[in-house]
Amino acid sequence: MDQFDVVIIGAGAAGLMCAATAGSRGRRVLVLDSSKKVGKKILMSGGGRCNFTNLTIEPDNYVSANPHFCKSALKRYTQWDFISLVQRYEIAYHEREHGQLFCDESARAILDMLLAECDKVGVSLVKGCEITSISSLSGYQIQTVHNLYQADSLVVATGGLSIPTMGSSGFGYDIARQFGLKVLPQRAGLVPYTFSDQMKGVTERLSGIALPVSISCGEVTFSEQMLFTHRGLSGPVVLQSSNYWHPGETIVIDLLPGINAKNWLQLLKKEHSKGLLKNLLAKRLPKKLAHEWMMLYWVEVSEKAIGDLPDIQLNRMAEQLNGWVLKPAGTEGYRTAEVTLGGVDTDELSSKTMESKKQPGLYFVGEVMDVTGHLGGYNFQWAWSSGYAAGQYV
């Protein structure tokens, strides 16, 4: 039996950050990962450039049953702390819209940096390691196919259920349940919508078309690009809103964000009274979208001049342009989801240390717990912050 101070399950963003932090305190750390290639999610993120954090990190950027839980960790290890680490390794990066930071070159630079930080403090890493059982008679015993490991502290950094082809599973939730922790229901987050009604044909015909819109889901509104796909709706604004959408609910799309459609249509009626409505709509919307939208709702007036339409009809049309109500059939699910909503209930954990309140020495970091960030580097920052927080105490 090999003995360590700390065993960390999962060599992703949160696990490696926790390992490097704990190792820097002189702790003997072992990281176990089921994959033969670690950090897959880091490598594929941001189109291979890794959106590693954001310039504006606020608790409001996170979804959780307890919105206050993330505050402590985010405050103690900030985006500036991680940016400083990136600069120390001379990794070139750039800012994109909304404060998102990406590597200039490959995401591998971030993974190599984390592995170097672990190596520097003597962290041991075992890849392709299948865990068969975990017990806690005296400390923690982690039985694998090939070895038995003993540790005072056990850190679960297994991630969620998103993108199962990357090796994700519900193993972290199983560990939580084994030790009596409550696990909240999970669902796919940051994921495209799908449709089964007439909208399915519409999105198929409009596949590849993108435009800036605002999408409201409940009381939350996001403004960004929306993309029509063969399966439904995608794009940053759709992914953002999906964190707040539940099956059976509607979403409201403003196709003309920042424009009062009622005033605009009245102006068109005044200045282009002989113009066909479908042609006039194409001045603001992609031509194919304008056509599909008219065929879907206003086919009877599509060939009429705008001057021939009564104001009451134009006003109804305007309301729909600024508030297009759709009801998704569902989402694409974990197959394409970037994150998993739900997970280990944060009420079970210390917001300062990430340790279980009822099971001493058991910690959870990253996506496995019920903290999910918006699109734009927020989930990586949670991995860095929560991993650091636990690494200070394990």
MARKE-673877 format. One line per field, with one value per residue (C-alpha): residue in three letters; residue number from 0; x, y, z. Coordinates in steps of 0.5 Angstrom, whole numbers, plus 500, padded with zeros to 3 digits. Example, Ala and Ser with C-alpha at 12.3 -4.5 7.8 and 13.67 -1.06 7.14 Angstrom:
BEGIN
type <- [ALA, SER] .
seq <- [0, 1] .
x <- [525, 527] .
y <- [491, 498] .
z <- [516, 514] .
! end
This chain:
BEGIN
type <- [MET, ASP, GLN, PHE, ASP, VAL, VAL, ILE, ILE, GLY, ALA, GLY, ALA, ALA, GLY, LEU, MET, CYS, ALA, ALA, THR, ALA, GLY, SER, ARG, GLY, ARG, ARG, VAL, LEU, VAL, LEU, ASP, SER, SER, LYS, LYS, VAL, GLY, LYS, LYS, ILE, LEU, MET, SER, GLY, GLY, GLY, ARG, CYS, ASN, PHE, THR, ASN, LEU, THR, ILE, GLU, PRO, ASP, ASN, TYR, VAL, SER, ALA, ASN, PRO, HIS, PHE, CYS, LYS, SER, ALA, LEU, LYS, ARG, TYR, THR, GLN, TRP, ASP, PHE, ILE, SER, LEU, VAL, GLN, ARG, TYR, GLU, ILE, ALA, TYR, HIS, GLU, ARG, GLU, HIS, GLY, GLN, LEU, PHE, CYS, ASP, GLU, SER, ALA, ARG, ALA, ILE, LEU, ASP, MET, LEU, LEU, ALA, GLU, CYS, ASP, LYS, VAL, GLY, VAL, SER, LEU, VAL, LYS, GLY, CYS, GLU, ILE, THR, SER, ILE, SER, SER, LEU, SER, GLY, TYR, GLN, ILE, GLN, THR, VAL, HIS, ASN, LEU, TYR, GLN, ALA, ASP, SER, LEU, VAL, VAL, ALA, THR, GLY, GLY, LEU, SER, ILE, PRO, THR, MET, GLY, SER, SER, GLY, PHE, GLY, TYR, ASP, ILE, ALA, ARG, GLN, PHE, GLY, LEU, LYS, VAL, LEU, PRO, GLN, ARG, ALA, GLY, LEU, VAL, PRO, TYR, THR, PHE, SER, ASP, GLN, MET, LYS, GLY, VAL, THR, GLU, ARG, LEU, SER, GLY, ILE, ALA, LEU, PRO, VAL, SER, ILE, SER, CYS, GLY, GLU, VAL, THR, PHE, SER, GLU, GLN, MET, LEU, PHE, THR, HIS, ARG, GLY, LEU, SER, GLY, PRO, VAL, VAL, LEU, GLN, SER, SER, ASN, TYR, TRP, HIS, PRO, GLY, GLU, THR, ILE, VAL, ILE, ASP, LEU, LEU, PRO, GLY, ILE, ASN, ALA, LYS, ASN, TRP, LEU, GLN, LEU, LEU, LYS, LYS, GLU, HIS, SER, LYS, GLY, LEU, LEU, LYS, ASN, LEU, LEU, ALA, LYS, ARG, LEU, PRO, LYS, LYS, LEU, ALA, HIS, GLU, TRP, MET, MET, LEU, TYR, TRP, VAL, GLU, VAL, SER, GLU, LYS, ALA, ILE, GLY, ASP, LEU, PRO, ASP, ILE, GLN, LEU, ASN, ARG, MET, ALA, GLU, GLN, LEU, ASN, GLY, TRP, VAL, LEU, LYS, PRO, ALA, GLY, THR, GLU, GLY, TYR, ARG, THR, ALA, GLU, VAL, THR, LEU, GLY, GLY, VAL, ASP, THR, ASP, GLU, LEU, SER, SER, LYS, THR, MET, GLU, SER, LYS, LYS, GLN, PRO, GLY, LEU, TYR, PHE, VAL, GLY, GLU, VAL, MET, ASP, VAL, THR, GLY, HIS, LEU, GLY, GLY, TYR, ASN, PHE, GLN, TRP, ALA, TRP, SER, SER, GLY, TYR, ALA, ALA, GLY, GLN, TYR, VAL] .
seq <- [0, 1, 2, 3, 4, 5, 6, 7, 8, 9, 10, 11, 12, 13, 14, 15, 16, 17, 18, 19, 20, 21, 22, 23, 24, 25, 26, 27, 28, 29, 30, 31, 32, 33, 34, 35, 36, 37, 38, 39, 40, 41, 42, 43, 44, 45, 46, 47, 48, 49, 50, 51, 52, 53, 54, 55, 56, 57, 58, 59, 60, 61, 62, 63, 64, 65, 66, 67, 68, 69, 70, 71, 72, 73, 74, 75, 76, 77, 78, 79, 80, 81, 82, 83, 84, 85, 86, 87, 88, 89, 90, 91, 92, 93, 94, 95, 96, 97, 98, 99, 100, 101, 102, 103, 104, 105, 106, 107, 108, 109, 110, 111, 112, 113, 114, 115, 116, 117, 118, 119, 120, 121, 122, 123, 124, 125, 126, 127, 128, 129, 130, 131, 132, 133, 134, 135, 136, 137, 138, 139, 140, 141, 142, 143, 144, 145, 146, 147, 148, 149, 150, 151, 152, 153, 154, 155, 156, 157, 158, 159, 160, 161, 162, 163, 164, 165, 166, 167, 168, 169, 170, 171, 172, 173, 174, 175, 176, 177, 178, 179, 180, 181, 182, 183, 184, 185, 186, 187, 188, 189, 190, 191, 192, 193, 194, 195, 196, 197, 198, 199, 200, 201, 202, 203, 204, 205, 206, 207, 208, 209, 210, 211, 212, 213, 214, 215, 216, 217, 218, 219, 220, 221, 222, 223, 224, 225, 226, 227, 228, 229, 230, 231, 232, 233, 234, 235, 236, 237, 238, 239, 240, 241, 242, 243, 244, 245, 246, 247, 248, 249, 250, 251, 252, 253, 254, 255, 256, 257, 258, 259, 260, 261, 262, 263, 264, 265, 266, 267, 268, 269, 270, 271, 272, 273, 274, 275, 276, 277, 278, 279, 280, 281, 282, 283, 284, 285, 286, 287, 288, 289, 290, 291, 292, 293, 294, 295, 296, 297, 298, 299, 300, 301, 302, 303, 304, 305, 306, 307, 308, 309, 310, 311, 312, 313, 314, 315, 316, 317, 318, 319, 320, 321, 322, 323, 324, 325, 326, 327, 328, 329, 330, 331, 332, 333, 334, 335, 336, 337, 338, 339, 340, 341, 342, 343, 344, 345, 346, 347, 348, 349, 350, 351, 352, 353, 354, 355, 356, 357, 358, 359, 360, 361, 362, 363, 364, 365, 366, 367, 368, 369, 370, 371, 372, 373, 374, 375, 376, 377, 378, 379, 380, 381, 382, 383, 384, 385, 386, 387, 388, 389, 390, 391, 392, 393] .
x <- [500, 503, 502, 500, 498, 493, 490, 486, 481, 481, 487, 483, 483, 481, 485, 491, 490, 489, 495, 500, 497, 497, 504, 507, 505, 510, 504, 505, 500, 498, 493, 489, 486, 482, 484, 491, 491, 490, 487, 483, 477, 483, 486, 479, 476, 476, 477, 483, 485, 483, 478, 482, 479, 475, 477, 470, 469, 463, 458, 453, 456, 455, 449, 448, 442, 446, 449, 453, 457, 462, 464, 469, 474, 473, 475, 481, 484, 482, 482, 488, 492, 491, 493, 499, 501, 500, 504, 510, 510, 510, 504, 502, 494, 489, 482, 476, 469, 466, 473, 474, 482, 484, 491, 494, 497, 495, 491, 496, 501, 496, 496, 503, 504, 499, 503, 510, 507, 505, 512, 516, 513, 513, 506, 505, 501, 498, 494, 490, 488, 481, 479, 475, 473, 474, 474, 475, 477, 483, 484, 482, 484, 483, 483, 485, 486, 493, 495, 492, 493, 492, 491, 489, 485, 481, 479, 474, 475, 472, 468, 461, 457, 458, 462, 462, 467, 472, 471, 466, 462, 458, 463, 464, 457, 457, 463, 459, 453, 457, 459, 452, 452, 446, 447, 442, 439, 444, 442, 446, 448, 451, 448, 444, 436, 433, 426, 420, 415, 415, 421, 425, 424, 425, 432, 434, 433, 436, 442, 449, 445, 447, 445, 445, 439, 437, 434, 430, 429, 425, 428, 435, 437, 443, 445, 450, 450, 445, 446, 441, 443, 440, 438, 436, 439, 446, 451, 453, 447, 443, 448, 448, 441, 440, 443, 437, 432, 428, 424, 417, 419, 419, 424, 423, 428, 428, 430, 432, 435, 436, 431, 423, 420, 413, 417, 421, 415, 411, 417, 417, 410, 411, 417, 416, 409, 409, 414, 413, 414, 418, 423, 423, 424, 430, 433, 434, 434, 438, 434, 432, 430, 425, 422, 422, 419, 413, 412, 411, 406, 404, 404, 397, 400, 407, 406, 402, 405, 406, 402, 396, 397, 393, 397, 394, 397, 403, 404, 402, 408, 412, 411, 413, 420, 422, 419, 419, 416, 419, 418, 424, 423, 429, 437, 442, 444, 451, 453, 455, 454, 460, 458, 453, 448, 447, 452, 454, 450, 454, 450, 454, 461, 465, 465, 472, 476, 471, 471, 465, 462, 460, 466, 472, 478, 473, 474, 470, 473, 470, 465, 463, 459, 453, 457, 456, 459, 457, 460, 466, 472, 468, 468, 475, 476, 472, 476, 482, 479, 476, 482, 486, 482, 482, 489, 490, 487, 488] .
y <- [500, 507, 512, 520, 526, 527, 523, 527, 524, 527, 531, 536, 544, 543, 537, 540, 546, 543, 538, 544, 548, 543, 540, 548, 547, 541, 536, 529, 529, 523, 525, 519, 520, 514, 517, 516, 523, 528, 535, 533, 538, 544, 542, 542, 548, 555, 551, 549, 556, 555, 561, 560, 566, 573, 580, 581, 575, 576, 571, 573, 569, 563, 558, 555, 553, 557, 563, 565, 559, 561, 568, 566, 562, 567, 572, 569, 566, 571, 572, 576, 571, 566, 571, 573, 565, 565, 571, 568, 562, 567, 564, 569, 571, 576, 579, 577, 580, 581, 580, 573, 571, 566, 563, 566, 559, 552, 551, 546, 551, 552, 544, 544, 550, 546, 540, 544, 547, 540, 537, 543, 541, 533, 531, 524, 523, 516, 516, 510, 508, 505, 506, 500, 502, 507, 506, 511, 506, 510, 516, 514, 507, 508, 501, 501, 495, 495, 498, 501, 508, 511, 518, 523, 527, 525, 530, 529, 533, 528, 534, 533, 529, 533, 531, 523, 522, 525, 520, 524, 520, 520, 517, 524, 524, 516, 518, 523, 519, 513, 518, 521, 527, 530, 530, 535, 533, 534, 537, 539, 546, 551, 547, 548, 547, 542, 543, 538, 542, 546, 550, 544, 545, 552, 551, 546, 551, 556, 552, 556, 563, 567, 574, 578, 577, 578, 571, 572, 566, 567, 574, 573, 576, 575, 579, 575, 571, 566, 561, 556, 549, 543, 541, 547, 553, 555, 560, 564, 567, 560, 557, 562, 562, 554, 554, 558, 554, 548, 543, 545, 553, 558, 562, 569, 572, 579, 579, 586, 588, 595, 597, 599, 594, 598, 605, 602, 599, 605, 609, 604, 604, 612, 612, 606, 605, 601, 596, 589, 587, 581, 585, 591, 586, 583, 590, 588, 581, 575, 575, 567, 568, 574, 569, 564, 568, 571, 564, 561, 567, 572, 568, 572, 578, 577, 579, 585, 592, 595, 601, 596, 593, 596, 599, 594, 588, 592, 592, 585, 584, 588, 585, 578, 581, 584, 578, 571, 566, 559, 553, 548, 541, 540, 540, 536, 534, 532, 530, 537, 540, 544, 544, 540, 544, 541, 536, 535, 540, 546, 546, 540, 543, 549, 555, 556, 550, 545, 540, 536, 538, 531, 527, 530, 530, 529, 535, 537, 542, 544, 542, 536, 541, 545, 551, 553, 559, 562, 562, 566, 563, 563, 555, 555, 560, 556, 550, 555, 558, 552, 548, 553, 554, 546, 546, 551, 546, 539] .
z <- [500, 498, 503, 501, 505, 499, 494, 488, 484, 477, 473, 470, 471, 479, 480, 478, 481, 488, 487, 485, 491, 496, 494, 495, 502, 503, 502, 499, 493, 489, 483, 480, 473, 469, 462, 459, 457, 462, 461, 455, 457, 457, 451, 447, 450, 447, 440, 442, 445, 452, 455, 461, 465, 464, 466, 470, 475, 479, 483, 479, 473, 477, 478, 484, 489, 494, 490, 496, 496, 491, 494, 498, 494, 488, 493, 495, 488, 483, 476, 477, 481, 475, 470, 474, 473, 466, 465, 469, 464, 459, 455, 450, 451, 448, 450, 446, 447, 454, 457, 455, 455, 450, 449, 443, 441, 444, 450, 451, 454, 460, 461, 461, 466, 471, 470, 471, 477, 480, 478, 481, 488, 487, 485, 483, 477, 475, 469, 466, 473, 475, 482, 484, 491, 497, 504, 510, 516, 518, 513, 506, 502, 495, 491, 484, 479, 480, 487, 494, 496, 503, 505, 510, 505, 499, 494, 488, 482, 477, 473, 471, 466, 460, 454, 456, 450, 454, 459, 464, 468, 475, 479, 483, 485, 487, 492, 495, 496, 499, 504, 506, 502, 498, 491, 487, 480, 474, 467, 461, 461, 456, 451, 444, 444, 440, 437, 435, 432, 426, 428, 427, 419, 420, 423, 418, 413, 416, 418, 418, 419, 425, 428, 434, 438, 446, 449, 455, 460, 466, 469, 466, 459, 455, 448, 443, 437, 435, 430, 427, 426, 423, 430, 433, 436, 438, 439, 445, 447, 447, 451, 456, 457, 457, 464, 466, 462, 464, 460, 458, 459, 453, 451, 448, 443, 441, 433, 433, 440, 441, 436, 437, 432, 433, 431, 426, 422, 423, 420, 414, 413, 412, 408, 404, 403, 397, 399, 401, 408, 407, 403, 408, 414, 410, 411, 418, 418, 414, 408, 409, 416, 414, 409, 414, 419, 414, 412, 419, 422, 417, 410, 408, 408, 405, 398, 401, 401, 408, 407, 406, 413, 419, 425, 429, 425, 424, 432, 433, 428, 432, 439, 435, 433, 439, 443, 439, 444, 442, 446, 445, 446, 449, 449, 445, 452, 455, 448, 447, 453, 456, 463, 468, 472, 479, 483, 490, 494, 497, 503, 505, 504, 507, 502, 505, 505, 500, 505, 507, 513, 516, 513, 515, 510, 504, 499, 493, 487, 480, 476, 481, 486, 484, 482, 474, 471, 465, 458, 457, 462, 468, 469, 469, 474, 479, 477, 479, 485, 488, 487, 490, 496, 498, 496, 502, 507, 505] .
! end
